[in-house]
């Protein structure tokens, strides 16, 4: 790898009628590969105008990488048809929004989704426009980092092969826990895992799941992070439960079946029948919200459970500061970023035995691990937590290792190790 100058200036052109770029991209930089890397981040989930804090953890990582290296962002955006079933999936993503909020230049490539057959064929059809874009505008890329094995991991595997650069793949959880069982997606996921030079996972649980499909890849366990300036112990945080008549529980999750919110509501019903004194606030939106509202009403829990709807990420610290416990009732997870944010503020977590949660909660010092996501086990874990006194300062001190600054250093080190292995192996 040698010192070189990269000067990119482009006005995006159409590839063919169904595919087009959005926006303007210009980068001028001098790259010393021993110190700085040209990193291409590939992801089809990123904060956007429609959902400003979607996949915010990727946005936070990108901001920090861009401060230390020459990073660019490629976002393939699915154009869903005007059909009712796709209404919650529609997003408006523009390079201008990304540049303004994250300080990084970006390209958004839009491609259409065909109902029923889309998941079978569209990832392949999108490959050629992606290849043309990268070869024309990012020829000096040193490393590709794709988020989620499907679809970005699949695209990243081909792009890395064509550019002859290493591929880093982050498996976040849903790609291994759910999509790997989907016959439309699993072949593409397995291909991405086989082709990856390095894989980042959030937990040992995920590493065990994907290792059979990636026997040659170097795998690093690196959690997502939190912003230490925003999430830190507050002087106005919740007082001891014993000094109040009612414990305050908080759940922050979107209303999808895998998040287990309906199970948490049933657990709250069990605790209510046991005359436990508590109040539960649930923050989030999603397709299961109406169903959960009806469940709350049918169980007579409207006085103790409040649904707040989705909230902007900057408002989350205030909710955590007023909570005694964060409850995560998920059926499947990688690493819930909100869990790290709660721990950073000294808030103990009540979680289920999935993803990273067993590794962080098994000691009982930073929260309570339920036996399962069943309502009875959740209720028992909450009841145990209500009787226990936690050291909030100790919890916050433990969480410091997961700040974005620490995480970025780990990711950067992993990049360098993979690049070194790649060149030593003579793959370039």
N, C-alpha and C positions, 0 to 999 in steps of 0.2 A: 504494500500500500504506500503510495507516494503522495507528496504534496501536490495539490492541483487546484485549479480555479474553476468554479462552476458558475455560469451566468445564465440563469433561466429567465426568459421573458416570453409570455405567451398570451394570446387572446384565443380562448377556447373555440375550437371549430367542431362542426358536426361530424360524427363518424358515419352514421347513416340515420334514416328518419327516426327510428325508435330510440336512439341513444344520443345524448348530448351532454356536454359539460356546462356547468354554470360558473360564471365568475372569471376573475382575472388573477393571475398568479405571477409573482415576480420575486426571484431570489438572487442575490448577488453575494457570494461568500468566498472566502479562501479556506480550504480544508486541509488541515494536517491530520492525517488519519491516526497518528500516534496519540493525539490529544482530543480531536473532535471527530465525530462521526456524522455522516449523512444518513439520517434515519428516516425511513418511510413508514409511517403508521397507517395501517389498513384496517378500517373498521366500518361496518354498516350501522353501528349504534354510536351516537355521539350527541351531546347537548345540541338542541336545535330550537327554532322559534316556537314550534308547537309544544314541545316538552323541554323547557330550558335546562332541566337537571337530569335528563335521561343519560344514563351511563356517565354521570359526572366524574366518577373515579378515573375514567380514561382522560377526560378533559384536564383534571388536576395533574395527572402524570405527564401529559403532553406539554402543559405549561412549563413544568420543571425541566423536562428534557430539552425544550427549546431554549431555555436559558443557558444550557451547558453545551448544546450541540446544534447541528443544523438539521432541524426536523421539518418534515412536510407531512401533510395529512391527505389521504385519499379516501373519500367516503362514497362507496357505491350506494345509491338510494333507490329503493324499490318504489315504482309508481304503481300503486294499487288501483284497480278499476273502481268506478263509482257504484259499488255494491255494498249493501248494508253491513254484511259480515266483516268488511274490511275497514269500517269507519274508525275504529280505535287504533288501527295500525298506521294510518296516514300521518305523514310528517312533512313539515316544510323545513328544509335544510339549505342554507346558503353559505357560500364561502365568506361573505361579508360579516355574517353573524359570528362565525368561528374566529375570523381575524379580530373582530372588535372585542370579543370576550376572552379569547385565549391567546392572542398575540402570535398566532401561527398562520401562515398562508395555507390555503386548502383548495382542493379540487373536489367538486361533487359531481359524480357521474350518475346520471339517472337512467334506469332501464325498466321496462314494463313487466308487470307480473301477469301471467296468464292463469286464470282460475283453473283448478283441478290439476292441470299438467305443469303448472309453473315451477313447482319445487323439483320436478324431474329434469326439466330441460333448461330453464333460464340461467342457472349458474354456469352452464357450459357456453351459452350464447353470449353472456356478458364477458367471457374471457378475452375475446379478440379486442374489443374496445379498451379494456383495461391494459392489455399488453401494449397496444399502440400508444396509450397515454404515458405509461411508465417508460417505455423505450425512447419516446420522443422528448419527454420533459423531465425525467428523473434518471438519466443514464449513469450518473455518478453515485447512485445509491450504494451505500456500504452494507446496509442490513435492512431487512423488512421485518416489521413487528406487526403481526396480525392478531386481532382480538376476536375470540370465539372460533372454534374449529370449523363451524359452519355459519355463514358462507365465506367469510373473510379468510379463514384458514385454508380453505380449498383454493381460493383465488391466489392467496399468498404463496402457496406451494408451487403453483405453475409459474407465477411471476419470478420467484426466487430462482427457479430452475432456468428460466430464459435469461435472466440477468446474471446468473452465476454468482449469486450472493447468498449468504445464510438466511434462513427463516427462523424467527422467534415466534412462537405461538403461545398465546395466553388462553388457557382453558378456564372459563369463569364458573362453570357449574352446570348450567342448563344444557350446554353442548354435550357433556358427559353423562349427566343424570337423566336427561329426557330425550334429546335428539339422537343419541347413539342407538336408541331402541326404535327409532323411526326408519322404516325401510326406504323412504324417499331420501333420507339424509345420511344414513350411517356409512354408505360406501364413500361418500365425499369426506366425511369426518375421519374415517380410517385412513384415507389417502393423505389428508393433511397431517395426521399424527405420524404416519410413516415417513413423510418427507421433511418434517421439521428437524432442524439441527438442534434447537433448544426449545424446551417447553416450560412455561411458568404456570404453576398451579397454586391455589391458596391453601391447600391442606394436604396432609398425608393420605386422607381418604380419597381425594381426587387423583393423587399420584398412583395409588393402587388400582384405581379404576382404568386409567389410561395406559399404564405401563405395558400390558400385553399387546397393545396396538402400536407402541413406539419403543421397541426394544433397544434401538441404537441411539435414541435421543438423550441428550443431557437434560435432566429435569431439575428445576429449582422450585422450592416452596417459598413463595414470596406473597405475603398478604397485600391486599389493597391498603390504603392508608386514610388518614384524616388530616385536616388542616389544624395544626396546633394553635394558630392564632385565633381560630374561630371556636374550636372545641377544647375547652380547658375548664378545670373546676371553677365554679362561680361562687362569689360571696353570697349570692342570693339563692343558692341551690336549696333543695328540699330539706327541711329540718327532720330530726328523728321522728320515726313513725309514732313512737311512744308519746310524743308531745302533741299528737293530733289524734282526732277520732277516726280518721279514715286514711288508708294507704292509697297512693296514687300510682296506678299502673299505666304504662304507655306502650302502644304497639305502632310501629311505623312500617307499613308494607302496603303494596298495591293488592287489590282484591282479585287475586288469581287463585285457582284451586290449590296450587302447589304451596302457597303461603300459609295455608291452614287457619285462616281467620275464623272460619265457621267453627272449627274445633276449639279455638280460644273462647268464642262466645259460649259454647256449650260448657267449657270448663268454668267460665264465670258463673254460669247457672248453677253448677255444682257447688261452688263456693258460696253463692248467695243463699242456697238452701241450708248451708252449714252456718249461716249467720256471720260469715266473715265480713268485715267492714273494709270496703275498698271502692275505688272508682276507676274505671278503665276508659282511656281515650285512645281511639284508633285514628291514625292519620294515613290517608291514602285514597286512591280511586281505582276503578277497574270494573271489569264485566260482572264480577260477583257481588258488587256492592248492594244492589237492590235486593238480591237474595238474602244477604246478611242483615239488611235492615228489617226484612220481614221476619227473619229468625229472632232478632232481638225483640221485636214486638210480640211475637207468639210466645216467647219465654218470659215475658213480663220484666225485661231488663232495661227498659228505656230510661229509668232513673239513675242507673249506675254505669251505663255504657254510652259514650258520646262518640259519634262519627264526625270527625272534623273535615273530611275531604282531603284532597291533596294540598300540600303546602310548599312554597318555594324553599329551597335548601337553606337560605340564610335564616329562615325562621325556626329551623329545627333545634338549634342550641337552646332557644328559650323554652321549648317544650321539654327538652331533656333536663334542663335546670330545675324544672318544677316536678320532676318525676322521682318516685322512690325506686322504681324498677322499670327496665325495658323488657318486654316479653316478645320473644321470637318463636312463633309456633310452627315454623316451616316444616314441610314434609321432605323437601330437598333444598340444599343450599351449597354454595361454594364458601365464600366468606361474606357475611352481611356487613357492608361498610358501616351501616348504622350501629352495628354492635361495637365496632372499634370507636366510633364517635361517642357512644354512650360511656364506654370504659374510660375514654380520655377525659370525660367530665366527672368521673368518679361514680357513675351510676351502675349498680350491679345489674347483670343480665340473667333472665330466666330463658333458657333455650332448649331446643330439642337435639337429640344425638345425631346430627347430620352435619356434613361439611367440616368446617374448622371448629365448630362449637365444642365438641368433646375435648379437643386439645386445650382450649382456653378455659373451660368451665369445670373440668373434672376435679380440680383441687378443692372447689367449694369456696375459694377465697374471693373470687371475682363475680360470683353469681351461682345459680343453681341449674344443674342439668337434669331435665326431665327424663324419665325412663323411655318415653316415646312421645309422639305427637298426639296420642289419644287424649280425649278430654279428661279422662280420669287421671292420667299421669301428669298432664299439665296442671290440673287443679291441685294435685298433691305437691308438685314442685313450687307452685305459687304459695301454697299454705306454709311450706317449709321456709321459703324466703321471708314471709311476713313475720316469722318468729325469730329470724336471725339478724344479728347486728353486723353490718359490714363496715370495713375501714375504707372510706371513700378516698382518702389520700393515697392509700396503698394501691387501690385500683387504678387511680389516675397515673401513678408512677409506673405501674406495670405497662400501661398502654402507650407510654412514650416511644417505645421501640417500633410502633406502627405508624408514626407520623410520616407524612408524604416525603419529607426530606430524607429520612432514613430509608424509606422504600425506594426512592429514586436512586440513591447510591447503590443499593443492592441490584437494581435492574441494570444500571450502568455497568457494574462489575460483571454481571452475567453476559451482557452484550460483548464486552471485551474478551471474555473467556471463549465465547462461541466463535468470535471472529478469529481468535488465535488458533483454535482447533481447526477451523475451516481452512485457513491458509497453510497450516502445517500439513494437513491432509492433502493439499494440492488440488482442492476443488475449484479454485479460481482459475 
